[in-house]
Amino acid sequence: MPTTSARLLALLSLLQTRRDWPGAQLADRLEVSLRTVRRDVDRLRELGYPIAAAKGPDGGYRLSAGTQLPPLLFDDEQAVAVTIALQVAATTDEAAGRALTTVRQVMPVRLRHRVDGLQVTAAERGTPADGGVLLAVSAAAHAREVLRFYYGSGPPRRVEPHHVVTWDGRWYLVAWDLDRADWRTFRADRITPLAPTGPGFTPRPLPGGDVGTFVTRRFRGWTCQGTVILDRSAATVSLYTRDGVVEELDSGRCRLTLGSWSWIALAAAFAGFDAEIEVVGPAELGDAFARLATRCSRAVWPATSTNSRT
């Protein structure tokens, strides 16, 4: 007979799979008596799980909604799906980032290895595509292995996967197309991966130098585009930009790529985040910050104007 802890987990897992469970069926599935089921239900209630009971010969149990969130139990697919959703949400919400850390800490090693291969760059708030597709594509990119997949109609595509990004509500794969000898972006919801992957490849340099510059140029076509490091978290910065690519560096710093119609306007956009700024490039952006600083130093009220207003 399984231990009490193992039996409680099995009972909780069953209660989560359907709305109502007759007591006799639970007893049969767990291979215990009805009396043991009743005792185990009482133990789960003590742990905070709101389990309702229906009396009578056909009575049973139901896991109801409660006023507090009790401990949750996920199967492997659910755990992966939650992690993907939290990775996306963490780009716009610090609480989601903390939740992602908590979930990852308690994950089995086999799952942690899978989800660690999913590195998300948030270009704009996105909605996840199929979790299995994202994991397969991200795993190939992480391992630097050639990926084959169907993309709509036609023969399979062969690419060197570089990065998975979100943009304007959709997920994309940034990759070097081996058959077309050019960089391409593929919508993840149209990808059907093929196994196996391979062989390995050496990553090529992206046009523009990094994935943020490449993606924003591809989708926005800005005249001027630059990248800086801001002394603010990616979660905070993502709340206030929908036109740029935000890449988390650590808990308090992020890399931001933006574009604009002029270099001065671009420098002003970065300055609007009210944070310490480190210019990554290009040189034109650094020059624009210097010119902007000069202009701002002259934008003060003359002493005579100040006196006239008092």
C-alpha positions, 0 to 999 in steps of 0.5 A: 500500500502506498504511504499516506503522503503518496496516497494524498497526492494521488487523491488530489490529482484525481480530484483535479481531473474531473468535477465530481468523484463518487467515493466508491470510484475513488476507493477503487482507483486508490485501492483503499476503503471508503473510510480511508478515502474519508480520512484522506479527504479530511487531511486535504481539507486541513491543508487548505483544499476546499473539498465539498462532499455530497451525502447519500448512497451515491455521494462523492467529492468535489474540489471547489474554489476557495478563498485562499490558494492552496498548494497546487499539483501539476503534471509535466505538461501543465508545469511546462505550460505554466512556465512558458506563460510565466516567462512571457508575463515576467517581461511585463510584471515583476510578480510573474518573475518571482512566481517563475523563480518559485516554480522553477525551484520546485521543478524536477530536474527533467522538466527544469532542463527542458524549460531552461532551453526556452529563452524568451526575448519580449519584443511586445506582449505576446500570446504563447503558441503551442507549448510543445512547438516552442520547446522543440524550437527553443531546444534546437536553438539552445543546442545549436542544431539544424531544425527541420519543420513544415511551414504551411504547405510545401516541402520541409524547411531547414534552418539554423535556429537562432532565437525565439521572440514575441512581437505584436501578440505572436511568437516568431523564430529567428533563423538562417534559412539554409535553402534560401541562404538568408535570414528569416522570421517564422511564425511559431503557430505555423511551425510543425517541427520534425525529428530528429534535429541536427547536425550542429552548427556555428551561429552566424552573426545577426544583421545589426549585431543582436536579435533586438536590432534585427527584429525591430528593423525587420518589423518596424523599418525605422530610419534610426535604431539604437540599443542601450542598457538601462538601470531598470528591470525588464519588467518595469521597462516593458510596461512602458514600451510597445515598440522595442525589444527588451532583454533582461540582464539581471534583476535591476538592469535590461537591454532596450532596443528602440527606433525613431525618425531621428537620432535626437528623438531616439535619445530623448525616448531612451531618456524618458525612462528616467534611469542611468543609461549606457549606450551600446550603439551605434556611434550616432546614438552616442553623438545624439545624447551629447547634442540632446544634453547641450540642448537641454542645458540651454532649456532653462528659464532666464532670470528675468523671466523667473522674476517677472513671474513671481 
